[in-house]
């Protein structure tokens, strides 16, 4: 009976130890997955900011181009007034 009890206690100890190690391993994987998600979010934010800067630059160029067109139109009216 004594041998049976020691075998049962050893099996219980082994099961608990393996469960604890597995829990740590799963927590580490979960942490790594969360870090990857955070990195992806940061990359997306950076991409959005870069696209916004590009769009702002294009808008500024378009405004400059519109300003040049308006100046040309104004120059045309000045030429017409001179005649």
PyMOL Python script that loads the backbone (N, CA, C, O; Angstrom):
from pymol import cmd

cmd.read_pdbstr("""\
ATOM      1  N   UNK A   1       0.826  -1.196   0.000  1.00  0.00           N
ATOM      2  CA  UNK A   1       0.000   0.000   0.000  1.00  0.00           C
ATOM      3  C   UNK A   1       0.872   1.262   0.000  1.00  0.00           C
ATOM      4  O   UNK A   1       0.548   2.266  -0.634  1.00  0.00           O
ATOM      5  N   UNK A   2       1.971   1.176   0.721  1.00  0.00           N
ATOM      6  CA  UNK A   2       2.892   2.299   0.810  1.00  0.00           C
ATOM      7  C   UNK A   2       3.474   2.620  -0.566  1.00  0.00           C
ATOM      8  O   UNK A   2       3.589   3.793  -0.921  1.00  0.00           O
ATOM      9  N   UNK A   3       3.839   1.617  -1.335  1.00  0.00           N
ATOM     10  CA  UNK A   3       4.416   1.826  -2.666  1.00  0.00           C
ATOM     11  C   UNK A   3       3.388   2.449  -3.604  1.00  0.00           C
ATOM     12  O   UNK A   3       3.713   3.319  -4.412  1.00  0.00           O
ATOM     13  N   UNK A   4       2.140   1.991  -3.486  1.00  0.00           N
ATOM     14  CA  UNK A   4       1.076   2.534  -4.337  1.00  0.00           C
ATOM     15  C   UNK A   4       0.853   4.011  -4.033  1.00  0.00           C
ATOM     16  O   UNK A   4       0.691   4.824  -4.943  1.00  0.00           O
ATOM     17  N   UNK A   5       0.846   4.345  -2.756  1.00  0.00           N
ATOM     18  CA  UNK A   5       0.656   5.741  -2.353  1.00  0.00           C
ATOM     19  C   UNK A   5       1.808   6.601  -2.864  1.00  0.00           C
ATOM     20  O   UNK A   5       1.572   7.707  -3.350  1.00  0.00           O
ATOM     21  N   UNK A   6       3.058   6.119  -2.766  1.00  0.00           N
ATOM     22  CA  UNK A   6       4.177   6.918  -3.263  1.00  0.00           C
ATOM     23  C   UNK A   6       4.119   7.079  -4.774  1.00  0.00           C
ATOM     24  O   UNK A   6       4.487   8.137  -5.285  1.00  0.00           O
ATOM     25  N   UNK A   7       3.674   6.077  -5.498  1.00  0.00           N
ATOM     26  CA  UNK A   7       3.550   6.196  -6.953  1.00  0.00           C
ATOM     27  C   UNK A   7       2.484   7.221  -7.306  1.00  0.00           C
ATOM     28  O   UNK A   7       2.682   8.023  -8.218  1.00  0.00           O
ATOM     29  N   UNK A   8       1.360   7.211  -6.601  1.00  0.00           N
ATOM     30  CA  UNK A   8       0.279   8.170  -6.856  1.00  0.00           C
ATOM     31  C   UNK A   8       0.752   9.592  -6.556  1.00  0.00           C
ATOM     32  O   UNK A   8       0.483  10.507  -7.335  1.00  0.00           O
ATOM     33  N   UNK A   9       1.450   9.787  -5.443  1.00  0.00           N
ATOM     34  CA  UNK A   9       1.956  11.112  -5.073  1.00  0.00           C
ATOM     35  C   UNK A   9       2.968  11.585  -6.118  1.00  0.00           C
ATOM     36  O   UNK A   9       2.940  12.755  -6.498  1.00  0.00           O
ATOM     37  N   UNK A  10       3.851  10.723  -6.588  1.00  0.00           N
ATOM     38  CA  UNK A  10       4.848  11.094  -7.596  1.00  0.00           C
ATOM     39  C   UNK A  10       4.169  11.460  -8.912  1.00  0.00           C
ATOM     40  O   UNK A  10       4.581  12.407  -9.582  1.00  0.00           O
ATOM     41  N   UNK A  11       3.141  10.722  -9.278  1.00  0.00           N
ATOM     42  CA  UNK A  11       2.399  11.015 -10.513  1.00  0.00           C
ATOM     43  C   UNK A  11       1.685  12.347 -10.406  1.00  0.00           C
ATOM     44  O   UNK A  11       1.661  13.114 -11.369  1.00  0.00           O
ATOM     45  N   UNK A  12       1.111  12.631  -9.269  1.00  0.00           N
ATOM     46  CA  UNK A  12       0.425  13.919  -9.059  1.00  0.00           C
ATOM     47  C   UNK A  12       1.433  15.072  -9.140  1.00  0.00           C
ATOM     48  O   UNK A  12       1.166  16.098  -9.764  1.00  0.00           O
ATOM     49  N   UNK A  13       2.598  14.888  -8.498  1.00  0.00           N
ATOM     50  CA  UNK A  13       3.626  15.921  -8.541  1.00  0.00           C
ATOM     51  C   UNK A  13       4.095  16.156  -9.975  1.00  0.00           C
ATOM     52  O   UNK A  13       4.267  17.303 -10.386  1.00  0.00           O
ATOM     53  N   UNK A  14       4.299  15.105 -10.725  1.00  0.00           N
ATOM     54  CA  UNK A  14       4.740  15.233 -12.116  1.00  0.00           C
ATOM     55  C   UNK A  14       3.679  15.946 -12.958  1.00  0.00           C
ATOM     56  O   UNK A  14       4.007  16.801 -13.781  1.00  0.00           O
ATOM     57  N   UNK A  15       2.419  15.596 -12.750  1.00  0.00           N
ATOM     58  CA  UNK A  15       1.339  16.222 -13.521  1.00  0.00           C
ATOM     59  C   UNK A  15       1.246  17.716 -13.219  1.00  0.00           C
ATOM     60  O   UNK A  15       1.061  18.525 -14.128  1.00  0.00           O
ATOM     61  N   UNK A  16       1.370  18.076 -11.965  1.00  0.00           N
ATOM     62  CA  UNK A  16       1.297  19.486 -11.576  1.00  0.00           C
ATOM     63  C   UNK A  16       2.483  20.258 -12.145  1.00  0.00           C
ATOM     64  O   UNK A  16       2.322  21.381 -12.621  1.00  0.00           O
ATOM     65  N   UNK A  17       3.657  19.668 -12.098  1.00  0.00           N
ATOM     66  CA  UNK A  17       4.860  20.328 -12.625  1.00  0.00           C
ATOM     67  C   UNK A  17       4.753  20.552 -14.124  1.00  0.00           C
ATOM     68  O   UNK A  17       5.070  21.632 -14.622  1.00  0.00           O
ATOM     69  N   UNK A  18       4.306  19.529 -14.841  1.00  0.00           N
ATOM     70  CA  UNK A  18       4.162  19.657 -16.291  1.00  0.00           C
ATOM     71  C   UNK A  18       3.111  20.708 -16.618  1.00  0.00           C
ATOM     72  O   UNK A  18       3.283  21.480 -17.561  1.00  0.00           O
ATOM     73  N   UNK A  19       2.039  20.747 -15.862  1.00  0.00           N
ATOM     74  CA  UNK A  19       0.982  21.740 -16.084  1.00  0.00           C
ATOM     75  C   UNK A  19       1.515  23.153 -15.854  1.00  0.00           C
ATOM     76  O   UNK A  19       1.185  24.067 -16.609  1.00  0.00           O
ATOM     77  N   UNK A  20       2.329  23.337 -14.830  1.00  0.00           N
ATOM     78  CA  UNK A  20       2.894  24.659 -14.544  1.00  0.00           C
ATOM     79  C   UNK A  20       3.826  25.104 -15.667  1.00  0.00           C
ATOM     80  O   UNK A  20       3.796  26.263 -16.082  1.00  0.00           O
ATOM     81  N   UNK A  21       4.648  24.186 -16.155  1.00  0.00           N
ATOM     82  CA  UNK A  21       5.569  24.529 -17.250  1.00  0.00           C
ATOM     83  C   UNK A  21       4.789  24.876 -18.510  1.00  0.00           C
ATOM     84  O   UNK A  21       5.129  25.825 -19.216  1.00  0.00           O
ATOM     85  N   UNK A  22       3.740  24.101 -18.791  1.00  0.00           N
ATOM     86  CA  UNK A  22       2.928  24.363 -19.977  1.00  0.00           C
ATOM     87  C   UNK A  22       2.223  25.716 -19.863  1.00  0.00           C
ATOM     88  O   UNK A  22       2.104  26.436 -20.854  1.00  0.00           O
ATOM     89  N   UNK A  23       1.760  26.062 -18.674  1.00  0.00           N
ATOM     90  CA  UNK A  23       1.078  27.342 -18.477  1.00  0.00           C
ATOM     91  C   UNK A  23       2.040  28.503 -18.735  1.00  0.00           C
ATOM     92  O   UNK A  23       1.657  29.498 -19.351  1.00  0.00           O
ATOM     93  N   UNK A  24       3.277  28.382 -18.272  1.00  0.00           N
ATOM     94  CA  UNK A  24       4.268  29.437 -18.519  1.00  0.00           C
ATOM     95  C   UNK A  24       4.546  29.578 -20.011  1.00  0.00           C
ATOM     96  O   UNK A  24       4.664  30.683 -20.542  1.00  0.00           O
ATOM     97  N   UNK A  25       4.645  28.429 -20.667  1.00  0.00           N
ATOM     98  CA  UNK A  25       4.924  28.430 -22.103  1.00  0.00           C
ATOM     99  C   UNK A  25       3.769  29.087 -22.868  1.00  0.00           C
ATOM    100  O   UNK A  25       4.005  29.874 -23.785  1.00  0.00           O
ATOM    101  N   UNK A  26       2.556  28.778 -22.506  1.00  0.00           N
ATOM    102  CA  UNK A  26       1.386  29.361 -23.176  1.00  0.00           C
ATOM    103  C   UNK A  26       1.306  30.857 -22.913  1.00  0.00           C
ATOM    104  O   UNK A  26       0.940  31.622 -23.805  1.00  0.00           O
ATOM    105  N   UNK A  27       1.641  31.281 -21.709  1.00  0.00           N
ATOM    106  CA  UNK A  27       1.629  32.708 -21.387  1.00  0.00           C
ATOM    107  C   UNK A  27       2.674  33.443 -22.215  1.00  0.00           C
ATOM    108  O   UNK A  27       2.441  34.565 -22.663  1.00  0.00           O
ATOM    109  N   UNK A  28       3.820  32.813 -22.416  1.00  0.00           N
ATOM    110  CA  UNK A  28       4.872  33.441 -23.220  1.00  0.00           C
ATOM    111  C   UNK A  28       4.422  33.576 -24.666  1.00  0.00           C
ATOM    112  O   UNK A  28       4.663  34.606 -25.295  1.00  0.00           O
ATOM    113  N   UNK A  29       3.772  32.552 -25.199  1.00  0.00           N
ATOM    114  CA  UNK A  29       3.273  32.624 -26.579  1.00  0.00           C
ATOM    115  C   UNK A  29       2.209  33.708 -26.708  1.00  0.00           C
ATOM    116  O   UNK A  29       2.188  34.458 -27.684  1.00  0.00           O
ATOM    117  N   UNK A  30       1.331  33.783 -25.718  1.00  0.00           N
ATOM    118  CA  UNK A  30       0.276  34.793 -25.752  1.00  0.00           C
ATOM    119  C   UNK A  30       0.886  36.195 -25.719  1.00  0.00           C
ATOM    120  O   UNK A  30       0.435  37.092 -26.431  1.00  0.00           O
ATOM    121  N   UNK A  31       1.907  36.373 -24.892  1.00  0.00           N
ATOM    122  CA  UNK A  31       2.589  37.666 -24.820  1.00  0.00           C
ATOM    123  C   UNK A  31       3.250  38.015 -26.133  1.00  0.00           C
ATOM    124  O   UNK A  31       3.230  39.172 -26.553  1.00  0.00           O
ATOM    125  N   UNK A  32       3.838  37.025 -26.787  1.00  0.00           N
ATOM    126  CA  UNK A  32       4.500  37.264 -28.066  1.00  0.00           C
ATOM    127  C   UNK A  32       3.471  37.641 -29.134  1.00  0.00           C
ATOM    128  O   UNK A  32       3.725  38.512 -29.966  1.00  0.00           O
ATOM    129  N   UNK A  33       2.323  36.990 -29.108  1.00  0.00           N
ATOM    130  CA  UNK A  33       1.263  37.305 -30.076  1.00  0.00           C
ATOM    131  C   UNK A  33       0.758  38.729 -29.866  1.00  0.00           C
ATOM    132  O   UNK A  33       0.520  39.458 -30.829  1.00  0.00           O
ATOM    133  N   UNK A  34       0.594  39.121 -28.598  1.00  0.00           N
ATOM    134  CA  UNK A  34       0.138  40.479 -28.304  1.00  0.00           C
ATOM    135  C   UNK A  34       1.167  41.507 -28.772  1.00  0.00           C
ATOM    136  O   UNK A  34       0.804  42.562 -29.293  1.00  0.00           O
ATOM    137  N   UNK A  35       2.446  41.196 -28.583  1.00  0.00           N
ATOM    138  CA  UNK A  35       3.499  42.108 -29.037  1.00  0.00           C
ATOM    139  C   UNK A  35       3.468  42.255 -30.551  1.00  0.00           C
ATOM    140  O   UNK A  35       3.642  43.355 -31.076  1.00  0.00           O
ATOM    141  N   UNK A  36       3.244  41.139 -31.256  1.00  0.00           N
ATOM    142  CA  UNK A  36       3.161  41.199 -32.712  1.00  0.00           C
ATOM    143  C   UNK A  36       1.986  42.066 -33.140  1.00  0.00           C
ATOM    144  O   UNK A  36       2.105  42.856 -34.076  1.00  0.00           O
ATOM    145  N   UNK A  37       0.845  41.922 -32.455  1.00  0.00           N
ATOM    146  CA  UNK A  37      -0.331  42.725 -32.793  1.00  0.00           C
ATOM    147  C   UNK A  37      -0.039  44.207 -32.572  1.00  0.00           C
ATOM    148  O   UNK A  37      -0.409  45.050 -33.390  1.00  0.00           O
ATOM    149  N   UNK A  38       0.628  44.518 -31.458  1.00  0.00           N
ATOM    150  CA  UNK A  38       0.964  45.913 -31.168  1.00  0.00           C
ATOM    151  C   UNK A  38       1.906  46.470 -32.231  1.00  0.00           C
ATOM    152  O   UNK A  38       1.757  47.615 -32.658  1.00  0.00           O
ATOM    153  N   UNK A  39       2.868  45.667 -32.656  1.00  0.00           N
ATOM    154  CA  UNK A  39       3.810  46.110 -33.682  1.00  0.00           C
ATOM    155  C   UNK A  39       3.074  46.368 -34.987  1.00  0.00           C
ATOM    156  O   UNK A  39       3.353  47.353 -35.671  1.00  0.00           O
ATOM    157  N   UNK A  40       2.132  45.489 -35.340  1.00  0.00           N
ATOM    158  CA  UNK A  40       1.364  45.670 -36.559  1.00  0.00           C
ATOM    159  C   UNK A  40       0.550  46.953 -36.491  1.00  0.00           C
ATOM    160  O   UNK A  40       0.450  47.684 -37.475  1.00  0.00           O
ATOM    161  N   UNK A  41      -0.041  47.229 -35.311  1.00  0.00           N
ATOM    162  CA  UNK A  41      -0.819  48.457 -35.149  1.00  0.00           C
ATOM    163  C   UNK A  41       0.078  49.683 -35.330  1.00  0.00           C
ATOM    164  O   UNK A  41      -0.311  50.654 -35.979  1.00  0.00           O
ATOM    165  N   UNK A  42       1.281  49.631 -34.752  1.00  0.00           N
ATOM    166  CA  UNK A  42       2.209  50.751 -34.874  1.00  0.00           C
ATOM    167  C   UNK A  42       2.631  50.962 -36.320  1.00  0.00           C
ATOM    168  O   UNK A  42       2.762  52.096 -36.781  1.00  0.00           O
ATOM    169  N   UNK A  43       2.843  49.864 -37.028  1.00  0.00           N
ATOM    170  CA  UNK A  43       3.235  49.958 -38.434  1.00  0.00           C
ATOM    171  C   UNK A  43       2.095  50.565 -39.246  1.00  0.00           C
ATOM    172  O   UNK A  43       2.330  51.404 -40.115  1.00  0.00           O
ATOM    173  N   UNK A  44       0.869  50.146 -38.968  1.00  0.00           N
ATOM    174  CA  UNK A  44      -0.281  50.691 -39.683  1.00  0.00           C
ATOM    175  C   UNK A  44      -0.416  52.186 -39.419  1.00  0.00           C
ATOM    176  O   UNK A  44      -0.699  52.961 -40.333  1.00  0.00           O
ATOM    177  N   UNK A  45      -0.212  52.589 -38.159  1.00  0.00           N
ATOM    178  CA  UNK A  45      -0.295  54.011 -37.830  1.00  0.00           C
ATOM    179  C   UNK A  45       0.768  54.797 -38.581  1.00  0.00           C
ATOM    180  O   UNK A  45       0.497  55.875 -39.109  1.00  0.00           O
ATOM    181  N   UNK A  46       1.974  54.253 -38.624  1.00  0.00           N
ATOM    182  CA  UNK A  46       3.065  54.929 -39.321  1.00  0.00           C
ATOM    183  C   UNK A  46       2.757  55.029 -40.816  1.00  0.00           C
ATOM    184  O   UNK A  46       3.031  56.054 -41.441  1.00  0.00           O
ATOM    185  N   UNK A  47       2.186  53.964 -41.389  1.00  0.00           N
ATOM    186  CA  UNK A  47       1.821  53.985 -42.806  1.00  0.00           C
ATOM    187  C   UNK A  47       0.751  55.042 -43.074  1.00  0.00           C
ATOM    188  O   UNK A  47       0.815  55.765 -44.068  1.00  0.00           O
ATOM    189  N   UNK A  48      -0.229  55.123 -42.180  1.00  0.00           N
ATOM    190  CA  UNK A  48      -1.298  56.121 -42.347  1.00  0.00           C
ATOM    191  C   UNK A  48      -0.734  57.533 -42.281  1.00  0.00           C
ATOM    192  O   UNK A  48      -1.134  58.408 -43.049  1.00  0.00           O
ATOM    193  N   UNK A  49       0.197  57.747 -41.360  1.00  0.00           N
ATOM    194  CA  UNK A  49       0.810  59.067 -41.236  1.00  0.00           C
ATOM    195  C   UNK A  49       1.592  59.414 -42.496  1.00  0.00           C
ATOM    196  O   UNK A  49       1.543  60.548 -42.972  1.00  0.00           O
ATOM    197  N   UNK A  50       2.313  58.432 -43.034  1.00  0.00           N
ATOM    198  CA  UNK A  50       3.094  58.670 -44.250  1.00  0.00           C
ATOM    199  C   UNK A  50       2.180  58.976 -45.420  1.00  0.00           C
ATOM    200  O   UNK A  50       2.470  59.857 -46.230  1.00  0.00           O
ATOM    201  N   UNK A  51       1.061  58.239 -45.511  1.00  0.00           N
ATOM    202  CA  UNK A  51       0.105  58.493 -46.593  1.00  0.00           C
ATOM    203  C   UNK A  51      -0.525  59.869 -46.437  1.00  0.00           C
ATOM    204  O   UNK A  51      -0.749  60.574 -47.421  1.00  0.00           O
ATOM    205  N   UNK A  52      -0.811  60.247 -45.193  1.00  0.00           N
ATOM    206  CA  UNK A  52      -1.400  61.561 -44.953  1.00  0.00           C
ATOM    207  C   UNK A  52      -0.430  62.662 -45.366  1.00  0.00           C
ATOM    208  O   UNK A  52      -0.838  63.671 -45.940  1.00  0.00           O
ATOM    209  N   UNK A  53       0.851  62.467 -45.073  1.00  0.00           N
ATOM    210  CA  UNK A  53       1.851  63.469 -45.464  1.00  0.00           C
ATOM    211  C   UNK A  53       1.943  63.564 -46.975  1.00  0.00           C
ATOM    212  O   UNK A  53       2.063  64.655 -47.532  1.00  0.00           O
ATOM    213  N   UNK A  54       1.886  62.408 -47.639  1.00  0.00           N
ATOM    214  CA  UNK A  54       1.935  62.408 -49.097  1.00  0.00           C
ATOM    215  C   UNK A  54       0.717  63.125 -49.660  1.00  0.00           C
ATOM    216  O   UNK A  54       0.829  63.911 -50.601  1.00  0.00           O
ATOM    217  N   UNK A  55      -0.450  62.849 -49.076  1.00  0.00           N
ATOM    218  CA  UNK A  55      -1.680  63.472 -49.555  1.00  0.00           C
ATOM    219  C   UNK A  55      -1.629  64.982 -49.326  1.00  0.00           C
ATOM    220  O   UNK A  55      -2.060  65.761 -50.177  1.00  0.00           O
ATOM    221  N   UNK A  56      -1.098  65.390 -48.167  1.00  0.00           N
ATOM    222  CA  UNK A  56      -0.973  66.814 -47.896  1.00  0.00           C
ATOM    223  C   UNK A  56      -0.031  67.470 -48.893  1.00  0.00           C
ATOM    224  O   UNK A  56      -0.284  68.584 -49.352  1.00  0.00           O
ATOM    225  N   UNK A  57       1.041  66.791 -49.225  1.00  0.00           N
ATOM    226  CA  UNK A  57       1.999  67.318 -50.201  1.00  0.00           C
ATOM    227  C   UNK A  57       1.355  67.458 -51.564  1.00  0.00           C
ATOM    228  O   UNK A  57       1.581  68.449 -52.258  1.00  0.00           O
ATOM    229  N   UNK A  58       0.558  66.481 -51.956  1.00  0.00           N
ATOM    230  CA  UNK A  58      -0.128  66.540 -53.248  1.00  0.00           C
ATOM    231  C   UNK A  58      -1.153  67.669 -53.255  1.00  0.00           C
ATOM    232  O   UNK A  58      -1.313  68.363 -54.259  1.00  0.00           O
ATOM    233  N   UNK A  59      -1.852  67.851 -52.121  1.00  0.00           N
ATOM    234  CA  UNK A  59      -2.831  68.934 -52.023  1.00  0.00           C
ATOM    235  C   UNK A  59      -2.126  70.285 -52.144  1.00  0.00           C
ATOM    236  O   UNK A  59      -2.612  71.192 -52.820  1.00  0.00           O
ATOM    237  N   UNK A  60      -0.984  70.406 -51.486  1.00  0.00           N
ATOM    238  CA  UNK A  60      -0.235  71.663 -51.543  1.00  0.00           C
ATOM    239  C   UNK A  60       0.226  71.931 -52.968  1.00  0.00           C
ATOM    240  O   UNK A  60       0.169  73.066 -53.444  1.00  0.00           O
ATOM    241  N   UNK A  61       0.687  70.874 -53.654  1.00  0.00           N
ATOM    242  CA  UNK A  61       1.114  71.042 -55.045  1.00  0.00           C
ATOM    243  C   UNK A  61      -0.068  71.449 -55.920  1.00  0.00           C
ATOM    244  O   UNK A  61       0.068  72.286 -56.811  1.00  0.00           O
ATOM    245  N   UNK A  62      -1.224  70.849 -55.658  1.00  0.00           N
ATOM    246  CA  UNK A  62      -2.408  71.177 -56.438  1.00  0.00           C
ATOM    247  C   UNK A  62      -2.805  72.638 -56.197  1.00  0.00           C
ATOM    248  O   UNK A  62      -3.198  73.341 -57.129  1.00  0.00           O
ATOM    249  N   UNK A  63      -2.700  73.082 -54.958  1.00  0.00           N
ATOM    250  CA  UNK A  63      -3.032  74.476 -54.648  1.00  0.00           C
ATOM    251  C   UNK A  63      -2.058  75.417 -55.350  1.00  0.00           C
ATOM    252  O   UNK A  63      -2.461  76.459 -55.866  1.00  0.00           O
ATOM    253  N   UNK A  64      -0.781  75.052 -55.369  1.00  0.00           N
ATOM    254  CA  UNK A  64       0.198  75.883 -56.058  1.00  0.00           C
ATOM    255  C   UNK A  64      -0.125  75.959 -57.540  1.00  0.00           C
ATOM    256  O   UNK A  64      -0.042  77.018 -58.163  1.00  0.00           O
ATOM    257  N   UNK A  65      -0.495  74.803 -58.090  1.00  0.00           N
ATOM    258  CA  UNK A  65      -0.832  74.769 -59.509  1.00  0.00           C
ATOM    259  C   UNK A  65      -2.069  75.617 -59.773  1.00  0.00           C
ATOM    260  O   UNK A  65      -2.121  76.338 -60.768  1.00  0.00           O
ATOM    261  N   UNK A  66      -3.065  75.540 -58.892  1.00  0.00           N
ATOM    262  CA  UNK A  66      -4.267  76.359 -59.047  1.00  0.00           C
ATOM    263  C   UNK A  66      -3.917  77.845 -58.947  1.00  0.00           C
ATOM    264  O   UNK A  66      -4.459  78.669 -59.685  1.00  0.00           O
ATOM    265  N   UNK A  67      -3.017  78.173 -58.038  1.00  0.00           N
ATOM    266  CA  UNK A  67      -2.597  79.561 -57.889  1.00  0.00           C
ATOM    267  C   UNK A  67      -1.918  80.067 -59.142  1.00  0.00           C
ATOM    268  O   UNK A  67      -2.119  81.215 -59.536  1.00  0.00           O
ATOM    269  N   UNK A  68      -1.123  79.233 -59.769  1.00  0.00           N
ATOM    270  CA  UNK A  68      -0.450  79.629 -61.006  1.00  0.00           C
ATOM    271  C   UNK A  68      -1.474  79.840 -62.110  1.00  0.00           C
ATOM    272  O   UNK A  68      -1.351  80.780 -62.897  1.00  0.00           O
ATOM    273  N   UNK A  69      -2.482  78.978 -62.179  1.00  0.00           N
ATOM    274  CA  UNK A  69      -3.521  79.131 -63.189  1.00  0.00           C
ATOM    275  C   UNK A  69      -4.275  80.434 -62.984  1.00  0.00           C
ATOM    276  O   UNK A  69      -4.588  81.143 -63.941  1.00  0.00           O
ATOM    277  N   UNK A  70      -4.565  80.743 -61.715  1.00  0.00           N
ATOM    278  CA  UNK A  70      -5.278  81.982 -61.421  1.00  0.00           C
ATOM    279  C   UNK A  70      -4.425  83.188 -61.805  1.00  0.00           C
ATOM    280  O   UNK A  70      -4.935  84.179 -62.325  1.00  0.00           O
ATOM    281  N   UNK A  71      -3.129  83.095 -61.545  1.00  0.00           N
ATOM    282  CA  UNK A  71      -2.254  84.204 -61.908  1.00  0.00           C
ATOM    283  C   UNK A  71      -2.237  84.376 -63.419  1.00  0.00           C
ATOM    284  O   UNK A  71      -2.246  85.501 -63.919  1.00  0.00           O
ATOM    285  N   UNK A  72      -2.213  83.283 -64.135  1.00  0.00           N
ATOM    286  CA  UNK A  72      -2.212  83.376 -65.586  1.00  0.00           C
ATOM    287  C   UNK A  72      -3.504  84.007 -66.066  1.00  0.00           C
ATOM    288  O   UNK A  72      -3.500  84.817 -66.993  1.00  0.00           O
ATOM    289  N   UNK A  73      -4.610  83.637 -65.435  1.00  0.00           N
ATOM    290  CA  UNK A  73      -5.891  84.235 -65.821  1.00  0.00           C
ATOM    291  C   UNK A  73      -5.865  85.733 -65.523  1.00  0.00           C
ATOM    292  O   UNK A  73      -6.347  86.546 -66.311  1.00  0.00           O
ATOM    293  N   UNK A  74      -5.294  86.078 -64.376  1.00  0.00           N
ATOM    294  CA  UNK A  74      -5.190  87.487 -64.031  1.00  0.00           C
ATOM    295  C   UNK A  74      -4.300  88.228 -65.001  1.00  0.00           C
ATOM    296  O   UNK A  74      -4.578  89.378 -65.339  1.00  0.00           O
ATOM    297  N   UNK A  75      -3.243  87.598 -65.453  1.00  0.00           N
ATOM    298  CA  UNK A  75      -2.350  88.217 -66.421  1.00  0.00           C
ATOM    299  C   UNK A  75      -3.071  88.437 -67.743  1.00  0.00           C
ATOM    300  O   UNK A  75      -2.873  89.454 -68.407  1.00  0.00           O
ATOM    301  N   UNK A  76      -3.914  87.468 -68.121  1.00  0.00           N
ATOM    302  CA  UNK A  76      -4.684  87.618 -69.347  1.00  0.00           C
ATOM    303  C   UNK A  76      -5.613  88.824 -69.261  1.00  0.00           C
ATOM    304  O   UNK A  76      -5.761  89.560 -70.237  1.00  0.00           O
ATOM    305  N   UNK A  77      -6.227  89.031 -68.130  1.00  0.00           N
ATOM    306  CA  UNK A  77      -7.126  90.184 -67.977  1.00  0.00           C
ATOM    307  C   UNK A  77      -6.322  91.485 -67.998  1.00  0.00           C
ATOM    308  O   UNK A  77      -6.790  92.497 -68.520  1.00  0.00           O
ATOM    309  N   UNK A  78      -5.107  91.460 -67.429  1.00  0.00           N
ATOM    310  CA  UNK A  78      -4.259  92.646 -67.460  1.00  0.00           C
ATOM    311  C   UNK A  78      -3.862  92.985 -68.883  1.00  0.00           C
ATOM    312  O   UNK A  78      -3.835  94.158 -69.256  1.00  0.00           O
ATOM    313  N   UNK A  79      -3.551  91.970 -69.685  1.00  0.00           N
ATOM    314  CA  UNK A  79      -3.189  92.201 -71.066  1.00  0.00           C
ATOM    315  C   UNK A  79      -4.370  92.786 -71.846  1.00  0.00           C
ATOM    316  O   UNK A  79      -4.211  93.661 -72.697  1.00  0.00           O
ATOM    317  N   UNK A  80      -5.551  92.272 -71.527  1.00  0.00           N
ATOM    318  CA  UNK A  80      -6.751  92.751 -72.219  1.00  0.00           C
ATOM    319  C   UNK A  80      -7.014  94.203 -71.848  1.00  0.00           C
ATOM    320  O   UNK A  80      -7.449  94.985 -72.693  1.00  0.00           O
ATOM    321  N   UNK A  81      -6.753  94.580 -70.581  1.00  0.00           N
ATOM    322  CA  UNK A  81      -6.971  95.953 -70.133  1.00  0.00           C
ATOM    323  C   UNK A  81      -5.982  96.894 -70.792  1.00  0.00           C
ATOM    324  O   UNK A  81      -6.330  98.039 -71.078  1.00  0.00           O
ATOM    325  N   UNK A  82      -4.762  96.450 -71.041  1.00  0.00           N
ATOM    326  CA  UNK A  82      -3.759  97.290 -71.675  1.00  0.00           C
ATOM    327  C   UNK A  82      -4.144  97.646 -73.098  1.00  0.00           C
ATOM    328  O   UNK A  82      -3.858  98.743 -73.579  1.00  0.00           O
ATOM    329  N   UNK A  83      -4.806  96.693 -73.773  1.00  0.00           N
ATOM    330  CA  UNK A  83      -5.173  96.942 -75.161  1.00  0.00           C
ATOM    331  C   UNK A  83      -6.313  97.875 -75.181  1.00  0.00           C
ATOM    332  O   UNK A  83      -6.799  98.234 -76.253  1.00  0.00           O
TER     333      UNK A  83
END
""", "prot")
cmd.dss("prot")
cmd.show_as("cartoon", "prot")
cmd.util.cbc("prot")
cmd.orient("prot")
